């Protein structure tokens, strides 16, 4: 009987891992078809430096008002898969709206594009949170590292190919700026179709049990979670470390775009080359990070990964040509892979199973507040000094965050021995 249970369990885990891989591939294809070029597309529409910064900050600002209400809805809904999938579908419809931006004459198209990117994150943040909570329900803790490591590895391979192809087409096919904008519109439409495949694959997951009846009132779920948060010391400590880290993480994003596009004069093919260079090392690094985290612990692995993230802005500041920056991005990909993978795994570790979605929402809300402010802060530092000085300052903030995560790891080990 016990052998039959483990046989069924293994089959279910392997099935869900395969679904997770397909889901990740489709999600990444849609993202990599257009997301690496958001800043360049905005520039083609006439965006300013601050509008490029708003491409990063505005989605996070919008998500502040989405996480907790969305989490209460998901956690309290009888069928988590159904409500999450429905919200994901609404999110994907925004690709069609983005494709229509150039049709609006007589308006500031760059501003309209930035606003739509921000509003897109309203259903996007809720859908992502529902997906994160679903992964916590579908996979046992001992299987999550392998499941997400394989997902990220295969998704990165396909994402790299799509980024290369889209970059080639955007650089070689258009003869004018208007031609390039029309090609972007086609890519947005394709991204919509592919992303709908992502939603379909999400519904293929098995093992998510429907609740027999609706939980307590939405507000009661939130009150219960907020009451219990002070008791969850590890959740609080992790959240504080992550909030500080996101100042450096998100503060660098508009600086990277401005430095690549306006200082080093990168076009779409070079932007795709930057993404591919990072992806090459990420493909190898994802599973290596998963194994290292299983052996040494997620906390130590994360502090090391973020230390590598601290090098990234400094490498940008040292780059005097776009070719040099492409080479540096091979190194960058290793740290980014570890950070993305392990940060998510630790979040699931420190959130209780009961009302997990609401805990994740509380965490994401604070992260969103910081992530909305940090890009504007990055531009302000650039304006007060220079872009290279701003990049170095951001790098120092990331190094400090790495130290905080390392201290958290030491604190947890000390408590476990006590």
Secondary structure, 3 states (H helix, E strand, C coil): CHHHHHHHHHHHHHHHHHHHHHHHHHHHHHHHHHHHHHHHHHHHCCCCHHHHHHHHHHHHHHHHCCHHHHHHHHHHCCCHHHHHHHHHHHHHHHHHHHHHHHHCCCCCHHHHHHHHHHHHHHHHHHHHHHHHHHHHHHCCHHHHHHHHHHHHHHHHHHHHHHHHHHHHHHHHCCCCHHHHHHHHHHHHHHHHHHHHHHHHHHCCCCCCCCCCCCCCCHHHHHHHHHHHHCCCHHHHHHHHHHHHHHHHHHHCHHHHHHHHHHHCCCCHHHHHHHHHHHHHHHHHHHHHHHHHHHHHCHHHHHHHHHHHHHHHHHHHHHCCCHHHHHHHHHHHHHHHHHHHHHHHHHHHHHCCCCCHHHHHHHHHHHHHHHHHHHHHHHHHHHHHCCHHHHHHHHHHHHHHHHHHHHHHHHHHHHHHHC
